[in-house]
Amino acid sequence: MMGGMMGGGMDWGWGWMFSSGLMMLLFWGGIIALVALAVRGLSGGGASRSEARPTPLEIAQARYAKGEINRDEYETLRRDLQTS
């Protein structure tokens, strides 16, 4: 009669142990992921962002290739950029 009530009602079985263990892993995994993202964000994400930016000469070359500027404008920009 009291078989289910032995131990103060704490006889929840393997399912409870599995789910509580899983929740603990998810909690600590989330904490570790947040710390890793914070460190990565504070350190600049590894590579420098300035490396991804095109140089002014590359921008002028791209504009010339697209036909946004003509040859004379490109040559003027190129000379100005190389002297500075």
PDB file of N, CA, C and O in Angstrom, chain B, residues numbered from 101:
ATOM      1  N   MET B 101       0.795  -1.175   0.000  1.00  0.00           N
ATOM      2  CA  MET B 101       0.000   0.000   0.000  1.00  0.00           C
ATOM      3  C   MET B 101       0.855   1.263   0.000  1.00  0.00           C
ATOM      4  O   MET B 101       0.524   2.237  -0.676  1.00  0.00           O
ATOM      5  N   MET B 102       1.938   1.251   0.745  1.00  0.00           N
ATOM      6  CA  MET B 102       2.776   2.431   0.828  1.00  0.00           C
ATOM      7  C   MET B 102       4.008   2.318  -0.062  1.00  0.00           C
ATOM      8  O   MET B 102       4.963   3.072   0.123  1.00  0.00           O
ATOM      9  N   GLY B 103       4.013   1.398  -1.020  1.00  0.00           N
ATOM     10  CA  GLY B 103       5.183   1.214  -1.872  1.00  0.00           C
ATOM     11  C   GLY B 103       5.521   2.453  -2.685  1.00  0.00           C
ATOM     12  O   GLY B 103       6.696   2.765  -2.879  1.00  0.00           O
ATOM     13  N   GLY B 104       4.496   3.169  -3.165  1.00  0.00           N
ATOM     14  CA  GLY B 104       4.731   4.381  -3.939  1.00  0.00           C
ATOM     15  C   GLY B 104       5.130   5.559  -3.088  1.00  0.00           C
ATOM     16  O   GLY B 104       5.658   6.538  -3.615  1.00  0.00           O
ATOM     17  N   MET B 105       4.904   5.505  -1.824  1.00  0.00           N
ATOM     18  CA  MET B 105       5.193   6.627  -0.944  1.00  0.00           C
ATOM     19  C   MET B 105       6.494   6.467  -0.170  1.00  0.00           C
ATOM     20  O   MET B 105       6.829   7.314   0.658  1.00  0.00           O
ATOM     21  N   MET B 106       7.219   5.407  -0.425  1.00  0.00           N
ATOM     22  CA  MET B 106       8.476   5.193   0.283  1.00  0.00           C
ATOM     23  C   MET B 106       9.456   6.306  -0.091  1.00  0.00           C
ATOM     24  O   MET B 106       9.482   6.724  -1.249  1.00  0.00           O
ATOM     25  N   GLY B 107      10.226   6.776   0.814  1.00  0.00           N
ATOM     26  CA  GLY B 107      11.230   7.809   0.547  1.00  0.00           C
ATOM     27  C   GLY B 107      10.618   9.188   0.432  1.00  0.00           C
ATOM     28  O   GLY B 107      11.227  10.074  -0.166  1.00  0.00           O
ATOM     29  N   GLY B 108       9.456   9.396   0.975  1.00  0.00           N
ATOM     30  CA  GLY B 108       8.856  10.729   0.964  1.00  0.00           C
ATOM     31  C   GLY B 108       8.328  11.138  -0.402  1.00  0.00           C
ATOM     32  O   GLY B 108       8.225  12.335  -0.673  1.00  0.00           O
ATOM     33  N   GLY B 109       7.988  10.195  -1.272  1.00  0.00           N
ATOM     34  CA  GLY B 109       7.448  10.521  -2.587  1.00  0.00           C
ATOM     35  C   GLY B 109       8.500  10.900  -3.605  1.00  0.00           C
ATOM     36  O   GLY B 109       8.159  11.495  -4.628  1.00  0.00           O
ATOM     37  N   MET B 110       9.756  10.585  -3.375  1.00  0.00           N
ATOM     38  CA  MET B 110      10.827  10.954  -4.295  1.00  0.00           C
ATOM     39  C   MET B 110      11.171   9.833  -5.264  1.00  0.00           C
ATOM     40  O   MET B 110      12.250   9.852  -5.857  1.00  0.00           O
ATOM     41  N   ASP B 111      10.301   8.874  -5.437  1.00  0.00           N
ATOM     42  CA  ASP B 111      10.559   7.746  -6.326  1.00  0.00           C
ATOM     43  C   ASP B 111      10.111   8.105  -7.751  1.00  0.00           C
ATOM     44  O   ASP B 111       9.126   7.563  -8.253  1.00  0.00           O
ATOM     45  N   TRP B 112      10.841   9.020  -8.391  1.00  0.00           N
ATOM     46  CA  TRP B 112      10.453   9.482  -9.714  1.00  0.00           C
ATOM     47  C   TRP B 112      11.126   8.689 -10.821  1.00  0.00           C
ATOM     48  O   TRP B 112      10.704   8.798 -11.973  1.00  0.00           O
ATOM     49  N   GLY B 113      12.123   7.919 -10.538  1.00  0.00           N
ATOM     50  CA  GLY B 113      12.727   7.001 -11.492  1.00  0.00           C
ATOM     51  C   GLY B 113      13.785   7.619 -12.385  1.00  0.00           C
ATOM     52  O   GLY B 113      14.257   8.734 -12.162  1.00  0.00           O
ATOM     53  N   TRP B 114      14.140   6.842 -13.417  1.00  0.00           N
ATOM     54  CA  TRP B 114      15.217   7.220 -14.337  1.00  0.00           C
ATOM     55  C   TRP B 114      14.864   8.423 -15.201  1.00  0.00           C
ATOM     56  O   TRP B 114      15.744   9.198 -15.576  1.00  0.00           O
ATOM     57  N   GLY B 115      13.589   8.583 -15.518  1.00  0.00           N
ATOM     58  CA  GLY B 115      13.189   9.725 -16.358  1.00  0.00           C
ATOM     59  C   GLY B 115      13.537  11.055 -15.738  1.00  0.00           C
ATOM     60  O   GLY B 115      14.010  11.966 -16.418  1.00  0.00           O
ATOM     61  N   TRP B 116      13.299  11.166 -14.431  1.00  0.00           N
ATOM     62  CA  TRP B 116      13.638  12.401 -13.727  1.00  0.00           C
ATOM     63  C   TRP B 116      15.143  12.634 -13.716  1.00  0.00           C
ATOM     64  O   TRP B 116      15.603  13.758 -13.914  1.00  0.00           O
ATOM     65  N   MET B 117      15.902  11.583 -13.486  1.00  0.00           N
ATOM     66  CA  MET B 117      17.358  11.717 -13.455  1.00  0.00           C
ATOM     67  C   MET B 117      17.885  12.118 -14.828  1.00  0.00           C
ATOM     68  O   MET B 117      18.785  12.952 -14.928  1.00  0.00           O
ATOM     69  N   PHE B 118      17.335  11.533 -15.880  1.00  0.00           N
ATOM     70  CA  PHE B 118      17.780  11.845 -17.237  1.00  0.00           C
ATOM     71  C   PHE B 118      17.448  13.294 -17.594  1.00  0.00           C
ATOM     72  O   PHE B 118      18.304  14.024 -18.094  1.00  0.00           O
ATOM     73  N   SER B 119      16.211  13.705 -17.340  1.00  0.00           N
ATOM     74  CA  SER B 119      15.807  15.057 -17.725  1.00  0.00           C
ATOM     75  C   SER B 119      16.538  16.119 -16.901  1.00  0.00           C
ATOM     76  O   SER B 119      16.889  17.175 -17.429  1.00  0.00           O
ATOM     77  N   SER B 120      16.770  15.851 -15.614  1.00  0.00           N
ATOM     78  CA  SER B 120      17.499  16.841 -14.819  1.00  0.00           C
ATOM     79  C   SER B 120      18.962  16.920 -15.264  1.00  0.00           C
ATOM     80  O   SER B 120      19.550  18.001 -15.269  1.00  0.00           O
ATOM     81  N   GLY B 121      19.542  15.792 -15.633  1.00  0.00           N
ATOM     82  CA  GLY B 121      20.916  15.813 -16.148  1.00  0.00           C
ATOM     83  C   GLY B 121      21.006  16.553 -17.470  1.00  0.00           C
ATOM     84  O   GLY B 121      21.961  17.288 -17.719  1.00  0.00           O
ATOM     85  N   LEU B 122      20.003  16.351 -18.316  1.00  0.00           N
ATOM     86  CA  LEU B 122      19.968  17.045 -19.600  1.00  0.00           C
ATOM     87  C   LEU B 122      19.822  18.555 -19.399  1.00  0.00           C
ATOM     88  O   LEU B 122      20.482  19.344 -20.075  1.00  0.00           O
ATOM     89  N   MET B 123      18.968  18.942 -18.482  1.00  0.00           N
ATOM     90  CA  MET B 123      18.780  20.365 -18.204  1.00  0.00           C
ATOM     91  C   MET B 123      20.067  20.998 -17.671  1.00  0.00           C
ATOM     92  O   MET B 123      20.386  22.139 -18.004  1.00  0.00           O
ATOM     93  N   MET B 124      20.800  20.256 -16.850  1.00  0.00           N
ATOM     94  CA  MET B 124      22.060  20.780 -16.326  1.00  0.00           C
ATOM     95  C   MET B 124      23.069  20.968 -17.460  1.00  0.00           C
ATOM     96  O   MET B 124      23.778  21.973 -17.501  1.00  0.00           O
ATOM     97  N   LEU B 125      23.133  20.007 -18.375  1.00  0.00           N
ATOM     98  CA  LEU B 125      24.043  20.135 -19.520  1.00  0.00           C
ATOM     99  C   LEU B 125      23.661  21.322 -20.392  1.00  0.00           C
ATOM    100  O   LEU B 125      24.533  22.067 -20.839  1.00  0.00           O
ATOM    101  N   LEU B 126      22.375  21.507 -20.639  1.00  0.00           N
ATOM    102  CA  LEU B 126      21.927  22.645 -21.444  1.00  0.00           C
ATOM    103  C   LEU B 126      22.251  23.973 -20.750  1.00  0.00           C
ATOM    104  O   LEU B 126      22.671  24.931 -21.399  1.00  0.00           O
ATOM    105  N   PHE B 127      22.056  24.021 -19.449  1.00  0.00           N
ATOM    106  CA  PHE B 127      22.360  25.240 -18.703  1.00  0.00           C
ATOM    107  C   PHE B 127      23.840  25.597 -18.809  1.00  0.00           C
ATOM    108  O   PHE B 127      24.180  26.724 -19.172  1.00  0.00           O
ATOM    109  N   TRP B 128      24.722  24.648 -18.495  1.00  0.00           N
ATOM    110  CA  TRP B 128      26.157  24.933 -18.544  1.00  0.00           C
ATOM    111  C   TRP B 128      26.642  25.159 -19.972  1.00  0.00           C
ATOM    112  O   TRP B 128      27.550  25.959 -20.198  1.00  0.00           O
ATOM    113  N   GLY B 129      26.051  24.468 -20.925  1.00  0.00           N
ATOM    114  CA  GLY B 129      26.398  24.709 -22.329  1.00  0.00           C
ATOM    115  C   GLY B 129      26.049  26.127 -22.747  1.00  0.00           C
ATOM    116  O   GLY B 129      26.809  26.778 -23.463  1.00  0.00           O
ATOM    117  N   GLY B 130      24.886  26.603 -22.291  1.00  0.00           N
ATOM    118  CA  GLY B 130      24.484  27.974 -22.594  1.00  0.00           C
ATOM    119  C   GLY B 130      25.407  28.992 -21.955  1.00  0.00           C
ATOM    120  O   GLY B 130      25.763  29.992 -22.579  1.00  0.00           O
ATOM    121  N   ILE B 131      25.794  28.746 -20.719  1.00  0.00           N
ATOM    122  CA  ILE B 131      26.719  29.657 -20.025  1.00  0.00           C
ATOM    123  C   ILE B 131      28.056  29.713 -20.762  1.00  0.00           C
ATOM    124  O   ILE B 131      28.604  30.794 -20.979  1.00  0.00           O
ATOM    125  N   ILE B 132      28.573  28.561 -21.142  1.00  0.00           N
ATOM    126  CA  ILE B 132      29.856  28.509 -21.862  1.00  0.00           C
ATOM    127  C   ILE B 132      29.742  29.211 -23.211  1.00  0.00           C
ATOM    128  O   ILE B 132      30.659  29.929 -23.609  1.00  0.00           O
ATOM    129  N   ALA B 133      28.634  29.017 -23.918  1.00  0.00           N
ATOM    130  CA  ALA B 133      28.443  29.671 -25.212  1.00  0.00           C
ATOM    131  C   ALA B 133      28.380  31.186 -25.057  1.00  0.00           C
ATOM    132  O   ALA B 133      28.955  31.912 -25.867  1.00  0.00           O
ATOM    133  N   LEU B 134      27.691  31.670 -24.031  1.00  0.00           N
ATOM    134  CA  LEU B 134      27.622  33.117 -23.797  1.00  0.00           C
ATOM    135  C   LEU B 134      28.985  33.704 -23.474  1.00  0.00           C
ATOM    136  O   LEU B 134      29.326  34.782 -23.962  1.00  0.00           O
ATOM    137  N   VAL B 135      29.762  33.015 -22.665  1.00  0.00           N
ATOM    138  CA  VAL B 135      31.104  33.500 -22.337  1.00  0.00           C
ATOM    139  C   VAL B 135      31.974  33.523 -23.592  1.00  0.00           C
ATOM    140  O   VAL B 135      32.721  34.476 -23.812  1.00  0.00           O
ATOM    141  N   ALA B 136      31.879  32.475 -24.417  1.00  0.00           N
ATOM    142  CA  ALA B 136      32.683  32.421 -25.642  1.00  0.00           C
ATOM    143  C   ALA B 136      32.297  33.552 -26.592  1.00  0.00           C
ATOM    144  O   ALA B 136      33.172  34.179 -27.190  1.00  0.00           O
ATOM    145  N   LEU B 137      30.999  33.820 -26.740  1.00  0.00           N
ATOM    146  CA  LEU B 137      30.569  34.915 -27.606  1.00  0.00           C
ATOM    147  C   LEU B 137      31.012  36.270 -27.071  1.00  0.00           C
ATOM    148  O   LEU B 137      31.386  37.152 -27.844  1.00  0.00           O
ATOM    149  N   ALA B 138      30.973  36.438 -25.755  1.00  0.00           N
ATOM    150  CA  ALA B 138      31.415  37.701 -25.168  1.00  0.00           C
ATOM    151  C   ALA B 138      32.900  37.923 -25.396  1.00  0.00           C
ATOM    152  O   ALA B 138      33.315  39.024 -25.757  1.00  0.00           O
ATOM    153  N   VAL B 139      33.703  36.889 -25.190  1.00  0.00           N
ATOM    154  CA  VAL B 139      35.148  37.009 -25.399  1.00  0.00           C
ATOM    155  C   VAL B 139      35.440  37.299 -26.865  1.00  0.00           C
ATOM    156  O   VAL B 139      36.279  38.144 -27.179  1.00  0.00           O
ATOM    157  N   ARG B 140      34.757  36.610 -27.751  1.00  0.00           N
ATOM    158  CA  ARG B 140      34.972  36.822 -29.186  1.00  0.00           C
ATOM    159  C   ARG B 140      34.575  38.233 -29.603  1.00  0.00           C
ATOM    160  O   ARG B 140      35.264  38.867 -30.402  1.00  0.00           O
ATOM    161  N   GLY B 141      33.459  38.724 -29.057  1.00  0.00           N
ATOM    162  CA  GLY B 141      33.015  40.076 -29.388  1.00  0.00           C
ATOM    163  C   GLY B 141      33.952  41.143 -28.861  1.00  0.00           C
ATOM    164  O   GLY B 141      34.195  42.143 -29.537  1.00  0.00           O
ATOM    165  N   LEU B 142      34.484  40.945 -27.653  1.00  0.00           N
ATOM    166  CA  LEU B 142      35.390  41.925 -27.070  1.00  0.00           C
ATOM    167  C   LEU B 142      36.759  41.916 -27.729  1.00  0.00           C
ATOM    168  O   LEU B 142      37.457  42.931 -27.727  1.00  0.00           O
ATOM    169  N   SER B 143      37.150  40.777 -28.295  1.00  0.00           N
ATOM    170  CA  SER B 143      38.469  40.703 -28.920  1.00  0.00           C
ATOM    171  C   SER B 143      38.435  41.112 -30.386  1.00  0.00           C
ATOM    172  O   SER B 143      39.469  41.073 -31.053  1.00  0.00           O
ATOM    173  N   GLY B 144      37.286  41.497 -30.897  1.00  0.00           N
ATOM    174  CA  GLY B 144      37.201  41.936 -32.284  1.00  0.00           C
ATOM    175  C   GLY B 144      36.860  40.812 -33.239  1.00  0.00           C
ATOM    176  O   GLY B 144      36.921  41.021 -34.451  1.00  0.00           O
ATOM    177  N   GLY B 145      36.510  39.651 -32.766  1.00  0.00           N
ATOM    178  CA  GLY B 145      36.087  38.559 -33.626  1.00  0.00           C
ATOM    179  C   GLY B 145      37.205  37.853 -34.362  1.00  0.00           C
ATOM    180  O   GLY B 145      36.945  37.172 -35.354  1.00  0.00           O
ATOM    181  N   GLY B 146      38.424  37.990 -33.916  1.00  0.00           N
ATOM    182  CA  GLY B 146      39.523  37.270 -34.556  1.00  0.00           C
ATOM    183  C   GLY B 146      40.223  38.128 -35.599  1.00  0.00           C
ATOM    184  O   GLY B 146      41.249  38.740 -35.300  1.00  0.00           O
ATOM    185  N   ALA B 147      39.699  38.186 -36.798  1.00  0.00           N
ATOM    186  CA  ALA B 147      40.325  38.946 -37.882  1.00  0.00           C
ATOM    187  C   ALA B 147      39.968  40.421 -37.758  1.00  0.00           C
ATOM    188  O   ALA B 147      38.895  40.776 -37.269  1.00  0.00           O
ATOM    189  N   SER B 148      40.863  41.256 -38.198  1.00  0.00           N
ATOM    190  CA  SER B 148      40.626  42.688 -38.175  1.00  0.00           C
ATOM    191  C   SER B 148      39.582  43.062 -39.213  1.00  0.00           C
ATOM    192  O   SER B 148      39.588  42.546 -40.331  1.00  0.00           O
ATOM    193  N   ARG B 149      38.691  43.958 -38.835  1.00  0.00           N
ATOM    194  CA  ARG B 149      37.639  44.372 -39.767  1.00  0.00           C
ATOM    195  C   ARG B 149      38.192  45.237 -40.892  1.00  0.00           C
ATOM    196  O   ARG B 149      37.591  45.318 -41.963  1.00  0.00           O
ATOM    197  N   SER B 150      39.327  45.881 -40.662  1.00  0.00           N
ATOM    198  CA  SER B 150      39.893  46.751 -41.690  1.00  0.00           C
ATOM    199  C   SER B 150      40.413  45.945 -42.883  1.00  0.00           C
ATOM    200  O   SER B 150      40.554  46.489 -43.979  1.00  0.00           O
ATOM    201  N   GLU B 151      40.697  44.663 -42.683  1.00  0.00           N
ATOM    202  CA  GLU B 151      41.188  43.833 -43.788  1.00  0.00           C
ATOM    203  C   GLU B 151      40.107  43.611 -44.837  1.00  0.00           C
ATOM    204  O   GLU B 151      40.423  43.403 -46.009  1.00  0.00           O
ATOM    205  N   ALA B 152      38.861  43.650 -44.445  1.00  0.00           N
ATOM    206  CA  ALA B 152      37.772  43.378 -45.369  1.00  0.00           C
ATOM    207  C   ALA B 152      37.403  44.602 -46.198  1.00  0.00           C
ATOM    208  O   ALA B 152      36.719  44.464 -47.212  1.00  0.00           O
ATOM    209  N   ARG B 153      37.830  45.781 -45.803  1.00  0.00           N
ATOM    210  CA  ARG B 153      37.480  46.998 -46.521  1.00  0.00           C
ATOM    211  C   ARG B 153      38.344  47.148 -47.772  1.00  0.00           C
ATOM    212  O   ARG B 153      39.557  46.940 -47.726  1.00  0.00           O
ATOM    213  N   PRO B 154      37.713  47.511 -48.889  1.00  0.00           N
ATOM    214  CA  PRO B 154      38.517  47.772 -50.096  1.00  0.00           C
ATOM    215  C   PRO B 154      39.248  49.115 -49.969  1.00  0.00           C
ATOM    216  O   PRO B 154      38.790  50.026 -49.280  1.00  0.00           O
ATOM    217  N   THR B 155      40.366  49.209 -50.634  1.00  0.00           N
ATOM    218  CA  THR B 155      41.121  50.463 -50.639  1.00  0.00           C
ATOM    219  C   THR B 155      40.421  51.454 -51.561  1.00  0.00           C
ATOM    220  O   THR B 155      39.614  51.049 -52.398  1.00  0.00           O
ATOM    221  N   PRO B 156      40.713  52.740 -51.424  1.00  0.00           N
ATOM    222  CA  PRO B 156      40.101  53.724 -52.319  1.00  0.00           C
ATOM    223  C   PRO B 156      40.406  53.444 -53.803  1.00  0.00           C
ATOM    224  O   PRO B 156      39.558  53.667 -54.667  1.00  0.00           O
ATOM    225  N   LEU B 157      41.611  52.959 -54.085  1.00  0.00           N
ATOM    226  CA  LEU B 157      41.956  52.633 -55.471  1.00  0.00           C
ATOM    227  C   LEU B 157      41.112  51.470 -55.989  1.00  0.00           C
ATOM    228  O   LEU B 157      40.688  51.472 -57.145  1.00  0.00           O
ATOM    229  N   GLU B 158      40.870  50.478 -55.130  1.00  0.00           N
ATOM    230  CA  GLU B 158      40.017  49.352 -55.530  1.00  0.00           C
ATOM    231  C   GLU B 158      38.588  49.811 -55.780  1.00  0.00           C
ATOM    232  O   GLU B 158      37.915  49.295 -56.672  1.00  0.00           O
ATOM    233  N   ILE B 159      38.129  50.770 -55.003  1.00  0.00           N
ATOM    234  CA  ILE B 159      36.782  51.315 -55.213  1.00  0.00           C
ATOM    235  C   ILE B 159      36.717  52.030 -56.558  1.00  0.00           C
ATOM    236  O   ILE B 159      35.759  51.871 -57.314  1.00  0.00           O
ATOM    237  N   ALA B 160      37.755  52.824 -56.844  1.00  0.00           N
ATOM    238  CA  ALA B 160      37.791  53.529 -58.137  1.00  0.00           C
ATOM    239  C   ALA B 160      37.835  52.536 -59.293  1.00  0.00           C
ATOM    240  O   ALA B 160      37.167  52.735 -60.308  1.00  0.00           O
ATOM    241  N   GLN B 161      38.619  51.468 -59.145  1.00  0.00           N
ATOM    242  CA  GLN B 161      38.687  50.445 -60.195  1.00  0.00           C
ATOM    243  C   GLN B 161      37.335  49.775 -60.401  1.00  0.00           C
ATOM    244  O   GLN B 161      36.935  49.520 -61.537  1.00  0.00           O
ATOM    245  N   ALA B 162      36.634  49.490 -59.319  1.00  0.00           N
ATOM    246  CA  ALA B 162      35.319  48.859 -59.423  1.00  0.00           C
ATOM    247  C   ALA B 162      34.315  49.799 -60.081  1.00  0.00           C
ATOM    248  O   ALA B 162      33.506  49.372 -60.905  1.00  0.00           O
ATOM    249  N   ARG B 163      34.366  51.062 -59.721  1.00  0.00           N
ATOM    250  CA  ARG B 163      33.452  52.035 -60.343  1.00  0.00           C
ATOM    251  C   ARG B 163      33.732  52.178 -61.832  1.00  0.00           C
ATOM    252  O   ARG B 163      32.801  52.295 -62.628  1.00  0.00           O
ATOM    253  N   TYR B 164      35.000  52.169 -62.214  1.00  0.00           N
ATOM    254  CA  TYR B 164      35.369  52.235 -63.632  1.00  0.00           C
ATOM    255  C   TYR B 164      34.900  50.977 -64.364  1.00  0.00           C
ATOM    256  O   TYR B 164      34.388  51.056 -65.481  1.00  0.00           O
ATOM    257  N   ALA B 165      35.078  49.823 -63.731  1.00  0.00           N
ATOM    258  CA  ALA B 165      34.657  48.564 -64.346  1.00  0.00           C
ATOM    259  C   ALA B 165      33.138  48.513 -64.531  1.00  0.00           C
ATOM    260  O   ALA B 165      32.653  47.922 -65.496  1.00  0.00           O
ATOM    261  N   LYS B 166      32.393  49.122 -63.623  1.00  0.00           N
ATOM    262  CA  LYS B 166      30.932  49.131 -63.727  1.00  0.00           C
ATOM    263  C   LYS B 166      30.424  50.187 -64.708  1.00  0.00           C
ATOM    264  O   LYS B 166      29.254  50.177 -65.092  1.00  0.00           O
ATOM    265  N   GLY B 167      31.304  51.090 -65.106  1.00  0.00           N
ATOM    266  CA  GLY B 167      30.905  52.148 -66.027  1.00  0.00           C
ATOM    267  C   GLY B 167      30.346  53.368 -65.318  1.00  0.00           C
ATOM    268  O   GLY B 167      29.743  54.229 -65.958  1.00  0.00           O
ATOM    269  N   GLU B 168      30.534  53.456 -64.011  1.00  0.00           N
ATOM    270  CA  GLU B 168      30.035  54.609 -63.259  1.00  0.00           C
ATOM    271  C   GLU B 168      30.868  55.862 -63.524  1.00  0.00           C
ATOM    272  O   GLU B 168      30.358  56.980 -63.447  1.00  0.00           O
ATOM    273  N   ILE B 169      32.144  55.672 -63.836  1.00  0.00           N
ATOM    274  CA  ILE B 169      33.022  56.793 -64.181  1.00  0.00           C
ATOM    275  C   ILE B 169      33.734  56.452 -65.490  1.00  0.00           C
ATOM    276  O   ILE B 169      33.911  55.283 -65.833  1.00  0.00           O
ATOM    277  N   ASN B 170      34.137  57.497 -66.211  1.00  0.00           N
ATOM    278  CA  ASN B 170      34.835  57.243 -67.482  1.00  0.00           C
ATOM    279  C   ASN B 170      36.338  57.153 -67.252  1.00  0.00           C
ATOM    280  O   ASN B 170      36.819  57.308 -66.129  1.00  0.00           O
ATOM    281  N   ARG B 171      37.072  56.900 -68.334  1.00  0.00           N
ATOM    282  CA  ARG B 171      38.510  56.682 -68.215  1.00  0.00           C
ATOM    283  C   ARG B 171      39.238  57.898 -67.664  1.00  0.00           C
ATOM    284  O   ARG B 171      40.132  57.753 -66.830  1.00  0.00           O
ATOM    285  N   ASP B 172      38.873  59.091 -68.113  1.00  0.00           N
ATOM    286  CA  ASP B 172      39.541  60.302 -67.627  1.00  0.00           C
ATOM    287  C   ASP B 172      39.324  60.489 -66.124  1.00  0.00           C
ATOM    288  O   ASP B 172      40.256  60.835 -65.396  1.00  0.00           O
ATOM    289  N   GLU B 173      38.092  60.260 -65.663  1.00  0.00           N
ATOM    290  CA  GLU B 173      37.811  60.374 -64.227  1.00  0.00           C
ATOM    291  C   GLU B 173      38.604  59.332 -63.433  1.00  0.00           C
ATOM    292  O   GLU B 173      39.132  59.626 -62.360  1.00  0.00           O
ATOM    293  N   TYR B 174      38.679  58.114 -63.973  1.00  0.00           N
ATOM    294  CA  TYR B 174      39.432  57.055 -63.298  1.00  0.00           C
ATOM    295  C   TYR B 174      40.913  57.419 -63.209  1.00  0.00           C
ATOM    296  O   TYR B 174      41.523  57.279 -62.149  1.00  0.00           O
ATOM    297  N   GLU B 175      41.492  57.885 -64.319  1.00  0.00           N
ATOM    298  CA  GLU B 175      42.914  58.238 -64.321  1.00  0.00           C
ATOM    299  C   GLU B 175      43.199  59.385 -63.350  1.00  0.00           C
ATOM    300  O   GLU B 175      44.235  59.395 -62.685  1.00  0.00           O
ATOM    301  N   THR B 176      42.289  60.342 -63.271  1.00  0.00           N
ATOM    302  CA  THR B 176      42.455  61.448 -62.335  1.00  0.00           C
ATOM    303  C   THR B 176      42.422  60.935 -60.896  1.00  0.00           C
ATOM    304  O   THR B 176      43.263  61.306 -60.076  1.00  0.00           O
ATOM    305  N   LEU B 177      41.438  60.073 -60.596  1.00  0.00           N
ATOM    306  CA  LEU B 177      41.354  59.494 -59.256  1.00  0.00           C
ATOM    307  C   LEU B 177      42.593  58.668 -58.930  1.00  0.00           C
ATOM    308  O   LEU B 177      43.123  58.749 -57.821  1.00  0.00           O
ATOM    309  N   ARG B 178      43.051  57.879 -59.886  1.00  0.00           N
ATOM    310  CA  ARG B 178      44.214  57.022 -59.662  1.00  0.00           C
ATOM    311  C   ARG B 178      45.452  57.860 -59.362  1.00  0.00           C
ATOM    312  O   ARG B 178      46.200  57.554 -58.433  1.00  0.00           O
ATOM    313  N   ARG B 179      45.673  58.931 -60.156  1.00  0.00           N
ATOM    314  CA  ARG B 179      46.826  59.801 -59.912  1.00  0.00           C
ATOM    315  C   ARG B 179      46.737  60.467 -58.543  1.00  0.00           C
ATOM    316  O   ARG B 179      47.726  60.537 -57.812  1.00  0.00           O
ATOM    317  N   ASP B 180      45.545  60.956 -58.202  1.00  0.00           N
ATOM    318  CA  ASP B 180      45.357  61.619 -56.897  1.00  0.00           C
ATOM    319  C   ASP B 180      45.600  60.653 -55.732  1.00  0.00           C
ATOM    320  O   ASP B 180      46.216  61.011 -54.728  1.00  0.00           O
ATOM    321  N   LEU B 181      45.115  59.448 -55.886  1.00  0.00           N
ATOM    322  CA  LEU B 181      45.246  58.477 -54.803  1.00  0.00           C
ATOM    323  C   LEU B 181      46.680  57.990 -54.654  1.00  0.00           C
ATOM    324  O   LEU B 181      47.120  57.694 -53.543  1.00  0.00           O
ATOM    325  N   GLN B 182      47.413  57.904 -55.760  1.00  0.00           N
ATOM    326  CA  GLN B 182      48.791  57.425 -55.676  1.00  0.00           C
ATOM    327  C   GLN B 182      49.739  58.485 -55.121  1.00  0.00           C
ATOM    328  O   GLN B 182      50.786  58.146 -54.570  1.00  0.00           O
ATOM    329  N   THR B 183      49.394  59.741 -55.256  1.00  0.00           N
ATOM    330  CA  THR B 183      50.266  60.801 -54.758  1.00  0.00           C
ATOM    331  C   THR B 183      50.032  61.057 -53.268  1.00  0.00           C
ATOM    332  O   THR B 183      50.900  61.616 -52.596  1.00  0.00           O
ATOM    333  N   SER B 184      48.884  60.659 -52.750  1.00  0.00           N
ATOM    334  CA  SER B 184      48.616  60.948 -51.332  1.00  0.00           C
ATOM    335  C   SER B 184      49.037  59.835 -50.430  1.00  0.00           C
ATOM    336  O   SER B 184      48.876  59.932 -49.213  1.00  0.00           O
TER     337      SER B 184
END
